[in-house]
Amino acid sequence: MSGISRRSFLSKTALVASSASAFGPFVVRGQNLNSRLNIAVIGVGGKGESDTDGCASENIVALCDIDANTLASRARKYPRARQHRDFRKMIESQREIDAVVVSTPDHIHAPAAMAAIRAGKHVYVQKPMAHSIFEARAMRLAAREHKVATMMGNQGHAGEGIRRFCELIWAGVIGPVREVHAWSNRPIWPQGVERPSVTPPVPDHVDWDLFLGPAPWRPYHPAYHPFKWRGWWDFGTGALGDMGCHVLDGVNWALKLNHPDSVVAEQEGANEETGPKRSIITYQFPARGEMPPLKLVWYDGNLKPDPALAGNTHAFRENSNGTLLIGDRGKLLTGSYGNAPQFTDDSAQKEFPKVEATLPRSVGHYEEWINACKGAPNTGASFDYSGPFTEWVLLGNVAVRAGRKLEWDGETMTASNAPELAPLVRREYRKGWAQ
């Protein structure tokens, strides 16, 4: 690691892990809750459109996108915002910016967020918060060092349903949970394909060099921009990266997950260029306090666990994204965001007892972050929470690419039985892009 010793890095990491709290007071620089923030948005199309609108109660002072057509379209709604193509120049030139929203392809999340954090700006980053495990760790440490408010864009974390789900699990409604199955209908974009062989010209409205950012140079092709980038390893994190931080959020929170001991993947179609057409990824987590060791299995590409595991419950058959928790005294199903918990038809436990609310309720997804930027407690999905979560989610992609079981040392971010996989944990940036 350049610029920081391994001992120092691990020491800081341990400090973060021991002091992190999903709702604890954190932000020390801020302003009155009745004042308005100056917010910049990097990546204003797609999810960036709703992210911008979600912060429209504040001053949207800057819009940044590599696509001039997208930028012009959003500027019509926010005509007072300055327009930029390069986020680095935007952060350097617009000193009045208080906070930055990052809604770019995954490979730009960390470079944009780190530039903002180092400039002392609060940061909201779409999920997954990083493209690599190392980046997620570095972003978490940097946010604490610079004392900025942070949030990852897994909006279900602010919902009532996920809180109720956590409270039920902590109350022991289904007893100790030893096994979880989670699934997604993603990918809904091409994966398991080869790199295009033709090289059409770059459209005039696209800054292709800025789209590539820290990724290795390759010729432009519409197979990458504007939407299909998710399936390409250089730009996206596949089905797991897209939906894992949603579907697995309730499990991560309720079962207090951190680093798994091991992970192994079965997959179809993955290659050096793209993620798999479908995969099954199995994580093994150690005991956490009074919680027993956990086996967690992820399915994508419209794969699901055996319906018999869920008692052939109707909701299981209907949910294209969801989770099944198997406890010693019963089974629970949830929806995409850890919401709508219900017992399976074959659950030993059939009725919910009265369980008191123990978690604070959210004022709203974007509102949490905006208030934290102004000095309120940090968000429930801050980098202290989202960083470790993103690390273990993205580890599944490392297992897909490794093609064998990995014994994982989460503290050092290394596979003890496969040290050669280090470039998948910390990717090398293209010349001119700093980590």
TIGU-172434 format. One record per residue (C-alpha): residue in one letter; x, y, z. Coordinates in nm, 4 decimals. Layout:
# TIGU-172434
+------+----------+----------+----------+
: rest :        u :        v :        w :
+------+----------+----------+----------+
:    a :        X :        Y :        Z :
...
+------+----------+----------+----------+
END
This chain:
# TIGU-172434
+------+----------+----------+----------+
: rest :        u :        v :        w :
+------+----------+----------+----------+
:    m :   0.0000 :   0.0000 :   0.0000 :
:    s :   0.1405 :   0.3331 :  -0.1025 :
:    g :   0.1410 :   0.6275 :   0.1345 :
:    i :   0.0405 :   0.4306 :   0.4450 :
:    s :   0.2031 :   0.1401 :   0.6257 :
:    r :   0.0172 :  -0.1886 :   0.6628 :
:    r :   0.0332 :  -0.1629 :   1.0433 :
:    s :  -0.1031 :   0.1915 :   1.0393 :
:    f :  -0.3798 :   0.0972 :   0.7955 :
:    l :  -0.4908 :  -0.1992 :   1.0053 :
:    s :  -0.4750 :   0.0065 :   1.3233 :
:    k :  -0.7035 :   0.2705 :   1.1749 :
:    t :  -0.9342 :   0.0010 :   1.0404 :
:    a :  -0.9657 :  -0.1582 :   1.3831 :
:    l :  -1.0468 :   0.1805 :   1.5333 :
:    v :  -1.3252 :   0.2344 :   1.2809 :
:    a :  -1.4666 :  -0.1128 :   1.3385 :
:    s :  -1.4717 :  -0.0708 :   1.7151 :
:    s :  -1.6274 :   0.2748 :   1.7153 :
:    a :  -1.8707 :   0.2523 :   1.4236 :
:    s :  -2.2359 :   0.3024 :   1.5079 :
:    a :  -2.5196 :   0.3129 :   1.2597 :
:    f :  -2.6963 :   0.5972 :   1.4370 :
:    g :  -2.4400 :   0.7479 :   1.6739 :
:    p :  -2.3502 :   1.1196 :   1.6683 :
:    f :  -2.0650 :   1.1786 :   1.4287 :
:    v :  -2.0660 :   1.4915 :   1.2165 :
:    v :  -1.8983 :   1.7880 :   1.3813 :
:    r :  -1.8952 :   2.0316 :   1.0913 :
:    g :  -2.2342 :   2.1449 :   0.9733 :
:    q :  -2.4905 :   2.4192 :   0.9737 :
:    n :  -2.8391 :   2.4973 :   1.0994 :
:    l :  -3.1026 :   2.2420 :   0.9992 :
:    n :  -3.3113 :   2.5265 :   0.8559 :
:    s :  -3.0345 :   2.6458 :   0.6237 :
:    r :  -2.9874 :   2.5066 :   0.2730 :
:    l :  -2.6921 :   2.3067 :   0.1466 :
:    n :  -2.5092 :   2.3716 :  -0.1780 :
:    i :  -2.5186 :   2.0317 :  -0.3473 :
:    a :  -2.3338 :   1.9058 :  -0.6561 :
:    v :  -2.4379 :   1.5921 :  -0.8443 :
:    i :  -2.1924 :   1.3733 :  -1.0360 :
:    g :  -2.3725 :   1.1526 :  -1.2863 :
:    v :  -2.7132 :   1.3089 :  -1.3469 :
:    g :  -2.8812 :   1.0498 :  -1.5685 :
:    g :  -3.0548 :   0.7287 :  -1.4658 :
:    k :  -3.0501 :   0.6960 :  -1.0872 :
:    g :  -2.8744 :   1.0316 :  -1.0752 :
:    e :  -3.1968 :   1.1914 :  -1.1917 :
:    s :  -3.3976 :   1.0709 :  -0.8922 :
:    d :  -3.1035 :   1.1343 :  -0.6587 :
:    t :  -3.0918 :   1.4963 :  -0.7726 :
:    d :  -3.4664 :   1.5362 :  -0.7307 :
:    g :  -3.4425 :   1.3715 :  -0.3879 :
:    c :  -3.2184 :   1.6587 :  -0.2776 :
:    a :  -3.4157 :   1.9358 :  -0.4491 :
:    s :  -3.5082 :   2.0900 :  -0.1135 :
:    e :  -3.1506 :   2.2208 :  -0.1096 :
:    n :  -2.9541 :   2.4365 :  -0.3560 :
:    i :  -2.8470 :   2.2250 :  -0.6555 :
:    v :  -2.5461 :   2.4351 :  -0.7557 :
:    a :  -2.3574 :   2.2007 :  -0.9900 :
:    l :  -2.4340 :   1.9179 :  -1.2326 :
:    c :  -2.1603 :   1.6983 :  -1.3753 :
:    d :  -2.1861 :   1.4302 :  -1.6445 :
:    i :  -1.9670 :   1.2916 :  -1.9228 :
:    d :  -2.2704 :   1.2921 :  -2.1547 :
:    a :  -2.3551 :   1.6429 :  -2.2792 :
:    n :  -2.7083 :   1.5413 :  -2.3815 :
:    t :  -2.7874 :   1.4075 :  -2.0356 :
:    l :  -2.6345 :   1.7158 :  -1.8780 :
:    a :  -2.8373 :   1.9523 :  -2.0953 :
:    s :  -3.1583 :   1.7647 :  -2.0199 :
:    r :  -3.1148 :   1.7933 :  -1.6428 :
:    a :  -2.9957 :   2.1536 :  -1.6666 :
:    r :  -3.3380 :   2.2477 :  -1.7996 :
:    k :  -3.4844 :   2.1509 :  -1.4613 :
:    y :  -3.1978 :   2.3062 :  -1.2628 :
:    p :  -3.0973 :   2.6088 :  -1.4739 :
:    r :  -2.9063 :   2.7802 :  -1.1915 :
:    a :  -2.6631 :   2.4908 :  -1.1548 :
:    r :  -2.3240 :   2.5222 :  -1.3210 :
:    q :  -2.2520 :   2.2460 :  -1.5706 :
:    h :  -1.9346 :   2.0355 :  -1.5685 :
:    r :  -1.7965 :   1.7340 :  -1.7496 :
:    d :  -1.5004 :   1.6515 :  -1.5179 :
:    f :  -1.5855 :   1.6143 :  -1.1470 :
:    r :  -1.2257 :   1.6874 :  -1.0458 :
:    k :  -1.2405 :   2.0322 :  -1.2020 :
:    m :  -1.5861 :   2.0904 :  -1.0575 :
:    i :  -1.4741 :   2.0195 :  -0.6997 :
:    e :  -1.1639 :   2.2327 :  -0.7446 :
:    s :  -1.3431 :   2.5306 :  -0.9001 :
:    q :  -1.6707 :   2.5486 :  -0.7054 :
:    r :  -1.5562 :   2.6045 :  -0.3511 :
:    e :  -1.9086 :   2.6833 :  -0.2301 :
:    i :  -2.0145 :   2.3198 :  -0.2649 :
:    d :  -2.1084 :   2.1681 :   0.0738 :
:    a :  -2.2053 :   1.8177 :  -0.0335 :
:    v :  -2.1729 :   1.5874 :  -0.3337 :
:    v :  -2.4007 :   1.3157 :  -0.4728 :
:    v :  -2.2261 :   1.0434 :  -0.6759 :
:    s :  -2.4587 :   0.8505 :  -0.9101 :
:    t :  -2.2119 :   0.7351 :  -1.1743 :
:    p :  -2.1218 :   0.3864 :  -1.2978 :
:    d :  -1.9639 :   0.1824 :  -1.0183 :
:    h :  -1.6017 :   0.2307 :  -1.1248 :
:    i :  -1.6277 :   0.6078 :  -1.0691 :
:    h :  -1.7859 :   0.5871 :  -0.7221 :
:    a :  -1.4619 :   0.5811 :  -0.5248 :
:    p :  -1.2580 :   0.8327 :  -0.7303 :
:    a :  -1.5415 :   1.0869 :  -0.7195 :
:    a :  -1.6262 :   1.0274 :  -0.3543 :
:    m :  -1.2638 :   1.0425 :  -0.2429 :
:    a :  -1.2070 :   1.3690 :  -0.4302 :
:    a :  -1.5070 :   1.5169 :  -0.2520 :
:    i :  -1.4140 :   1.3789 :   0.0902 :
:    r :  -1.0574 :   1.5091 :   0.0656 :
:    a :  -1.2018 :   1.8508 :  -0.0178 :
:    g :  -1.4112 :   1.8339 :   0.3009 :
:    k :  -1.7456 :   1.7747 :   0.1262 :
:    h :  -2.0201 :   1.5502 :   0.2610 :
:    v :  -2.0894 :   1.2564 :   0.0304 :
:    y :  -2.3820 :   1.0457 :  -0.0863 :
:    v :  -2.2814 :   0.7525 :  -0.3111 :
:    q :  -2.5021 :   0.5114 :  -0.4989 :
:    k :  -2.4737 :   0.1416 :  -0.4189 :
:    p :  -2.2456 :  -0.0412 :  -0.4135 :
:    m :  -2.0434 :   0.2400 :  -0.2605 :
:    a :  -1.7268 :   0.1156 :  -0.4340 :
:    h :  -1.6079 :  -0.0961 :  -0.7242 :
:    s :  -1.3524 :  -0.2862 :  -0.5153 :
:    i :  -1.3069 :  -0.4045 :  -0.1582 :
:    f :  -1.0025 :  -0.1844 :  -0.1040 :
:    e :  -1.1914 :   0.1254 :  -0.2191 :
:    a :  -1.4761 :   0.0607 :   0.0255 :
:    r :  -1.2260 :   0.0371 :   0.3122 :
:    a :  -1.0383 :   0.3489 :   0.2024 :
:    m :  -1.3584 :   0.5519 :   0.1656 :
:    r :  -1.4724 :   0.4596 :   0.5149 :
:    l :  -1.1409 :   0.5602 :   0.6706 :
:    a :  -1.1223 :   0.8837 :   0.4725 :
:    a :  -1.4753 :   0.9865 :   0.5708 :
:    r :  -1.3931 :   0.9478 :   0.9379 :
:    e :  -1.0634 :   1.1306 :   0.8998 :
:    h :  -1.2308 :   1.4289 :   0.7305 :
:    k :  -1.5401 :   1.4166 :   0.9550 :
:    v :  -1.7963 :   1.4303 :   0.6762 :
:    a :  -2.1496 :   1.2918 :   0.6647 :
:    t :  -2.1903 :   0.9936 :   0.4348 :
:    m :  -2.4583 :   0.7678 :   0.2951 :
:    m :  -2.4792 :   0.4784 :   0.0503 :
:    g :  -2.7849 :   0.4834 :  -0.1729 :
:    n :  -2.9611 :   0.1686 :  -0.0546 :
:    q :  -3.2895 :   0.3450 :   0.0130 :
:    g :  -3.4571 :   0.0469 :   0.1770 :
:    h :  -3.2332 :   0.1021 :   0.4802 :
:    a :  -3.4471 :   0.4023 :   0.5741 :
:    g :  -3.7720 :   0.2080 :   0.5549 :
:    e :  -4.0066 :   0.0960 :   0.8289 :
:    g :  -4.0079 :  -0.2628 :   0.7046 :
:    i :  -3.6387 :  -0.3286 :   0.7524 :
:    r :  -3.6509 :  -0.1891 :   1.1053 :
:    r :  -3.9442 :  -0.4087 :   1.1949 :
:    f :  -3.7593 :  -0.7056 :   1.0481 :
:    c :  -3.4490 :  -0.6362 :   1.2599 :
:    e :  -3.6577 :  -0.5998 :   1.5760 :
:    l :  -3.8317 :  -0.9320 :   1.5112 :
:    i :  -3.5021 :  -1.1148 :   1.4587 :
:    w :  -3.3472 :  -0.9567 :   1.7693 :
:    a :  -3.6545 :  -1.0526 :   1.9711 :
:    g :  -3.5887 :  -1.4151 :   1.8765 :
:    v :  -3.9127 :  -1.4660 :   1.6822 :
:    i :  -3.7602 :  -1.7518 :   1.4774 :
:    g :  -3.4781 :  -1.8293 :   1.7174 :
:    p :  -3.1088 :  -1.8308 :   1.6253 :
:    v :  -3.0633 :  -1.8018 :   1.2488 :
:    r :  -2.8120 :  -2.0435 :   1.0982 :
:    e :  -2.8981 :  -2.0294 :   0.7287 :
:    v :  -3.0069 :  -1.7591 :   0.4829 :
:    h :  -3.0953 :  -1.7782 :   0.1139 :
:    a :  -3.1239 :  -1.4601 :  -0.0944 :
:    w :  -3.1986 :  -1.4139 :  -0.4632 :
:    s :  -3.2343 :  -1.1629 :  -0.7456 :
:    n :  -3.3717 :  -1.1678 :  -1.0992 :
:    r :  -3.0700 :  -0.9613 :  -1.2139 :
:    p :  -2.8899 :  -0.9330 :  -1.4498 :
:    i :  -3.1360 :  -0.7617 :  -1.6817 :
:    w :  -2.8459 :  -0.6475 :  -1.9030 :
:    p :  -2.5975 :  -0.8587 :  -2.1044 :
:    q :  -2.3437 :  -1.0673 :  -1.9106 :
:    g :  -2.1388 :  -1.3671 :  -2.0147 :
:    v :  -2.0506 :  -1.1953 :  -2.3426 :
:    e :  -1.7226 :  -1.1068 :  -2.5114 :
:    r :  -1.5828 :  -0.7614 :  -2.5840 :
:    p :  -1.7218 :  -0.6079 :  -2.9051 :
:    s :  -1.4841 :  -0.6366 :  -3.1999 :
:    v :  -1.6060 :  -0.3298 :  -3.3879 :
:    t :  -1.5031 :   0.0227 :  -3.2902 :
:    p :  -1.7679 :   0.2789 :  -3.3854 :
:    p :  -1.6804 :   0.6476 :  -3.3476 :
:    v :  -1.7389 :   0.8147 :  -3.0134 :
:    p :  -2.0581 :   1.0248 :  -3.0228 :
:    d :  -1.9912 :   1.3960 :  -3.0091 :
:    h :  -2.1867 :   1.4318 :  -2.6838 :
:    v :  -1.9823 :   1.1695 :  -2.4946 :
:    d :  -1.6439 :   1.2362 :  -2.3309 :
:    w :  -1.5147 :   0.8820 :  -2.3597 :
:    d :  -1.1890 :   0.9388 :  -2.1706 :
:    l :  -1.3817 :   1.0700 :  -1.8714 :
:    f :  -1.6258 :   0.7800 :  -1.8898 :
:    l :  -1.3329 :   0.5375 :  -1.8652 :
:    g :  -1.1861 :   0.7265 :  -1.5703 :
:    p :  -0.9529 :   0.4917 :  -1.3787 :
:    a :  -1.0470 :   0.1881 :  -1.5909 :
:    p :  -0.8046 :   0.0554 :  -1.8559 :
:    w :  -0.8448 :   0.2229 :  -2.1917 :
:    r :  -1.0676 :   0.0507 :  -2.4475 :
:    p :  -1.2469 :   0.1758 :  -2.7593 :
:    y :  -1.5943 :   0.3218 :  -2.7263 :
:    h :  -1.8940 :   0.1013 :  -2.7948 :
:    p :  -2.2649 :   0.1445 :  -2.7114 :
:    a :  -2.2418 :  -0.1923 :  -2.5328 :
:    y :  -2.0956 :   0.0068 :  -2.2397 :
:    h :  -2.2667 :   0.3458 :  -2.2354 :
:    p :  -2.5220 :   0.4560 :  -2.1256 :
:    f :  -2.6764 :   0.1542 :  -1.9427 :
:    k :  -2.5096 :  -0.1786 :  -2.0139 :
:    w :  -2.1904 :  -0.0943 :  -1.8231 :
:    r :  -2.3167 :  -0.2897 :  -1.5199 :
:    g :  -2.2199 :  -0.6262 :  -1.6650 :
:    w :  -1.8598 :  -0.5346 :  -1.7545 :
:    w :  -1.5999 :  -0.5970 :  -1.4830 :
:    d :  -1.4077 :  -0.2791 :  -1.5695 :
:    f :  -1.7136 :  -0.0608 :  -1.5047 :
:    g :  -1.9736 :  -0.2473 :  -1.3002 :
:    t :  -2.0121 :  -0.5135 :  -1.0349 :
:    g :  -2.2761 :  -0.7303 :  -1.1996 :
:    a :  -2.5987 :  -0.8622 :  -1.0525 :
:    l :  -2.4494 :  -0.9028 :  -0.7052 :
:    g :  -2.3196 :  -0.5468 :  -0.6929 :
:    d :  -2.6433 :  -0.4050 :  -0.8285 :
:    m :  -2.8890 :  -0.5808 :  -0.5972 :
:    g :  -2.6825 :  -0.7301 :  -0.3144 :
:    c :  -2.6734 :  -0.4049 :  -0.1178 :
:    h :  -3.0547 :  -0.3970 :  -0.1345 :
:    v :  -3.1581 :  -0.7598 :  -0.0918 :
:    l :  -2.8950 :  -0.8438 :   0.1702 :
:    d :  -2.9280 :  -0.5231 :   0.3733 :
:    g :  -3.1814 :  -0.6569 :   0.6220 :
:    v :  -2.9784 :  -0.9723 :   0.6784 :
:    n :  -2.6573 :  -0.7745 :   0.7200 :
:    w :  -2.8172 :  -0.5440 :   0.9764 :
:    a :  -3.0283 :  -0.7942 :   1.1686 :
:    l :  -2.7626 :  -1.0656 :   1.1869 :
:    k :  -2.4770 :  -0.8211 :   1.2563 :
:    l :  -2.2569 :  -0.9518 :   0.9769 :
:    n :  -1.8988 :  -0.8444 :   0.9169 :
:    h :  -1.6209 :  -1.0398 :   0.7463 :
:    p :  -1.7004 :  -1.3937 :   0.6292 :
:    d :  -1.4519 :  -1.6740 :   0.6876 :
:    s :  -1.4903 :  -1.8160 :   0.3376 :
:    v :  -1.6767 :  -1.7782 :   0.0104 :
:    v :  -1.7184 :  -2.0005 :  -0.2942 :
:    a :  -1.9105 :  -1.9473 :  -0.6185 :
:    e :  -2.0750 :  -2.1591 :  -0.8844 :
:    q :  -2.1428 :  -1.9643 :  -1.2010 :
:    e :  -2.2240 :  -1.9804 :  -1.5683 :
:    g :  -2.0823 :  -1.7506 :  -1.8329 :
:    a :  -1.8385 :  -1.5272 :  -1.6443 :
:    n :  -1.5191 :  -1.4376 :  -1.8284 :
:    e :  -1.2413 :  -1.1823 :  -1.8066 :
:    e :  -1.4731 :  -0.9154 :  -1.9484 :
:    t :  -1.8125 :  -0.9651 :  -1.7871 :
:    g :  -1.9965 :  -1.1131 :  -1.4931 :
:    p :  -2.1865 :  -1.4422 :  -1.5110 :
:    k :  -2.5246 :  -1.5083 :  -1.6649 :
:    r :  -2.6199 :  -1.6666 :  -1.3344 :
:    s :  -2.4434 :  -1.7609 :  -1.0150 :
:    i :  -2.4782 :  -1.9178 :  -0.6715 :
:    i :  -2.2402 :  -1.7769 :  -0.4100 :
:    t :  -2.2033 :  -1.9297 :  -0.0637 :
:    y :  -2.0604 :  -1.7294 :   0.2261 :
:    q :  -1.9703 :  -1.8772 :   0.5656 :
:    f :  -1.9771 :  -1.6281 :   0.8544 :
:    p :  -1.8367 :  -1.6957 :   1.2026 :
:    a :  -2.0390 :  -1.6653 :   1.5232 :
:    r :  -2.1127 :  -1.3056 :   1.6296 :
:    g :  -2.1590 :  -1.2778 :   2.0054 :
:    e :  -2.4604 :  -1.4938 :   2.0888 :
:    m :  -2.5444 :  -1.5420 :   1.7221 :
:    p :  -2.4308 :  -1.8783 :   1.5756 :
:    p :  -2.2205 :  -1.9294 :   1.2619 :
:    l :  -2.4180 :  -1.8541 :   0.9469 :
:    k :  -2.4359 :  -2.0024 :   0.5989 :
:    l :  -2.5585 :  -1.7427 :   0.3477 :
:    v :  -2.6331 :  -1.8388 :  -0.0136 :
:    w :  -2.6874 :  -1.5822 :  -0.2913 :
:    y :  -2.8621 :  -1.6682 :  -0.6197 :
:    d :  -2.8934 :  -1.4488 :  -0.9306 :
:    g :  -2.9889 :  -1.4855 :  -1.2958 :
:    n :  -3.3423 :  -1.5888 :  -1.1917 :
:    l :  -3.2088 :  -1.8789 :  -0.9864 :
:    k :  -3.3686 :  -1.9502 :  -0.6497 :
:    p :  -3.3253 :  -2.2031 :  -0.3701 :
:    d :  -3.5344 :  -2.5184 :  -0.3646 :
:    p :  -3.9007 :  -2.4081 :  -0.3134 :
:    a :  -3.9318 :  -2.6795 :  -0.0489 :
:    l :  -3.6986 :  -2.4767 :   0.1741 :
:    a :  -3.9643 :  -2.2061 :   0.1834 :
:    g :  -4.2549 :  -2.4474 :   0.2181 :
:    n :  -4.3662 :  -2.3567 :  -0.1355 :
:    t :  -4.5024 :  -2.0327 :   0.0080 :
:    h :  -4.6783 :  -1.8101 :  -0.2478 :
:    a :  -4.4659 :  -1.5032 :  -0.1652 :
:    f :  -4.1511 :  -1.7053 :  -0.2294 :
:    r :  -4.2746 :  -1.8001 :  -0.5753 :
:    e :  -4.3777 :  -1.4419 :  -0.6539 :
:    n :  -4.0788 :  -1.2476 :  -0.5173 :
:    s :  -3.8228 :  -1.1856 :  -0.7930 :
:    n :  -3.5886 :  -1.0459 :  -0.5250 :
:    g :  -3.6010 :  -1.1574 :  -0.1638 :
:    t :  -3.4589 :  -1.3496 :   0.1308 :
:    l :  -3.5443 :  -1.6602 :   0.3284 :
:    l :  -3.4158 :  -1.6930 :   0.6860 :
:    i :  -3.4119 :  -2.0337 :   0.8537 :
:    g :  -3.4074 :  -2.0190 :   1.2321 :
:    d :  -3.4232 :  -2.2853 :   1.4999 :
:    r :  -3.7906 :  -2.2047 :   1.5681 :
:    g :  -3.9229 :  -2.0895 :   1.2338 :
:    k :  -3.8677 :  -1.9373 :   0.8890 :
:    l :  -3.9158 :  -1.5829 :   0.7594 :
:    l :  -3.9456 :  -1.4421 :   0.4067 :
:    t :  -3.8743 :  -1.0774 :   0.3222 :
:    g :  -3.9027 :  -0.8625 :   0.0119 :
:    s :  -3.6335 :  -0.6808 :  -0.1840 :
:    y :  -3.5351 :  -0.4390 :   0.0921 :
:    g :  -3.5702 :  -0.6563 :   0.4024 :
:    n :  -3.9320 :  -0.5402 :   0.4131 :
:    a :  -4.2675 :  -0.7191 :   0.4462 :
:    p :  -4.1459 :  -1.0039 :   0.6709 :
:    q :  -4.3799 :  -1.3024 :   0.6846 :
:    f :  -4.3655 :  -1.6607 :   0.8035 :
:    t :  -4.3402 :  -1.9369 :   0.5457 :
:    d :  -4.6286 :  -2.1807 :   0.5182 :
:    d :  -4.4195 :  -2.4533 :   0.6831 :
:    s :  -4.2730 :  -2.2326 :   0.9588 :
:    a :  -4.2927 :  -2.3759 :   1.3082 :
:    q :  -4.3676 :  -2.0208 :   1.4253 :
:    k :  -4.6881 :  -1.8869 :   1.2673 :
:    e :  -4.7795 :  -1.5616 :   1.4410 :
:    f :  -4.5867 :  -1.2480 :   1.5282 :
:    p :  -4.5782 :  -1.1713 :   1.9001 :
:    k :  -4.5910 :  -0.8126 :   2.0158 :
:    v :  -4.2380 :  -0.6774 :   1.9750 :
:    e :  -4.1498 :  -0.3295 :   2.0942 :
:    a :  -3.9870 :  -0.0818 :   1.8547 :
:    t :  -3.6236 :  -0.0384 :   1.9589 :
:    l :  -3.4723 :   0.1299 :   1.6541 :
:    p :  -3.5172 :   0.4998 :   1.5786 :
:    r :  -3.7374 :   0.5611 :   1.2740 :
:    s :  -3.5938 :   0.7417 :   0.9746 :
:    v :  -3.7055 :   1.0878 :   0.8661 :
:    g :  -3.6545 :   0.9713 :   0.5062 :
:    h :  -3.3673 :   0.8419 :   0.2956 :
:    y :  -3.2385 :   1.1686 :   0.1492 :
:    e :  -3.3542 :   1.3668 :   0.4523 :
:    e :  -3.1272 :   1.1591 :   0.6794 :
:    w :  -2.8238 :   1.2541 :   0.4740 :
:    i :  -2.9203 :   1.6178 :   0.4308 :
:    n :  -2.9750 :   1.6564 :   0.8069 :
:    a :  -2.6460 :   1.4794 :   0.8823 :
:    c :  -2.4658 :   1.7241 :   0.6534 :
:    k :  -2.6081 :   2.0022 :   0.8724 :
:    g :  -2.4867 :   1.8502 :   1.1985 :
:    a :  -2.7461 :   1.5868 :   1.2905 :
:    p :  -2.6268 :   1.2325 :   1.3737 :
:    n :  -2.4738 :   1.0476 :   1.0811 :
:    t :  -2.6981 :   0.8371 :   0.8604 :
:    g :  -2.8055 :   0.4772 :   0.9188 :
:    a :  -2.6369 :   0.3801 :   0.5909 :
:    s :  -2.3194 :   0.5807 :   0.6579 :
:    f :  -1.9874 :   0.4445 :   0.5374 :
:    d :  -1.9294 :   0.3032 :   0.8857 :
:    y :  -2.2199 :   0.0680 :   0.8156 :
:    s :  -2.2058 :   0.0466 :   0.4364 :
:    g :  -1.8295 :   0.0022 :   0.4083 :
:    p :  -1.7998 :  -0.3402 :   0.5773 :
:    f :  -2.1275 :  -0.4454 :   0.4127 :
:    t :  -1.9990 :  -0.3523 :   0.0657 :
:    e :  -1.6714 :  -0.5328 :   0.1330 :
:    w :  -1.8311 :  -0.8697 :   0.1940 :
:    v :  -2.0863 :  -0.8290 :  -0.0851 :
:    l :  -1.8123 :  -0.7536 :  -0.3398 :
:    l :  -1.6080 :  -1.0467 :  -0.2105 :
:    g :  -1.8619 :  -1.2662 :  -0.3882 :
:    n :  -1.7451 :  -1.1256 :  -0.7213 :
:    v :  -1.3855 :  -1.2081 :  -0.6312 :
:    a :  -1.4974 :  -1.5668 :  -0.5696 :
:    v :  -1.6767 :  -1.5750 :  -0.9055 :
:    r :  -1.3586 :  -1.4682 :  -1.0824 :
:    a :  -1.1330 :  -1.6915 :  -0.8736 :
:    g :  -1.3203 :  -2.0091 :  -0.9607 :
:    r :  -1.2483 :  -2.1739 :  -0.6263 :
:    k :  -1.3224 :  -2.1460 :  -0.2560 :
:    l :  -1.1498 :  -1.8549 :  -0.0830 :
:    e :  -1.0414 :  -1.8483 :   0.2802 :
:    w :  -1.0872 :  -1.4830 :   0.3706 :
:    d :  -0.8972 :  -1.2631 :   0.6150 :
:    g :  -1.1210 :  -0.9595 :   0.6341 :
:    e :  -0.8887 :  -0.7527 :   0.8502 :
:    t :  -0.6092 :  -0.7602 :   0.5925 :
:    m :  -0.8397 :  -0.7938 :   0.2883 :
:    t :  -0.6564 :  -1.1018 :   0.1639 :
:    a :  -0.7487 :  -1.4537 :   0.0608 :
:    s :  -0.5011 :  -1.6559 :   0.2668 :
:    n :  -0.5109 :  -1.9419 :   0.0167 :
:    a :  -0.4971 :  -1.7192 :  -0.2930 :
:    p :  -0.2728 :  -1.4136 :  -0.2417 :
:    e :  -0.2449 :  -1.3801 :  -0.6206 :
:    l :  -0.5992 :  -1.2394 :  -0.6224 :
:    a :  -0.4822 :  -0.9091 :  -0.4719 :
:    p :  -0.5436 :  -0.7188 :  -0.8019 :
:    l :  -0.9128 :  -0.8118 :  -0.7758 :
:    v :  -0.9263 :  -0.6686 :  -0.4231 :
:    r :  -0.7397 :  -0.3496 :  -0.5089 :
:    r :  -0.7569 :  -0.2644 :  -0.8763 :
:    e :  -0.4876 :  -0.0633 :  -1.0467 :
:    y :  -0.5988 :   0.2786 :  -1.1683 :
:    r :  -0.5193 :   0.4071 :  -1.5140 :
:    k :  -0.2378 :   0.6591 :  -1.5303 :
:    g :  -0.3542 :   1.0037 :  -1.4279 :
:    w :  -0.6130 :   0.8777 :  -1.1782 :
:    a :  -0.5116 :   0.8780 :  -0.8129 :
:    q :  -0.6292 :   0.6295 :  -0.5487 :
+------+----------+----------+----------+
END
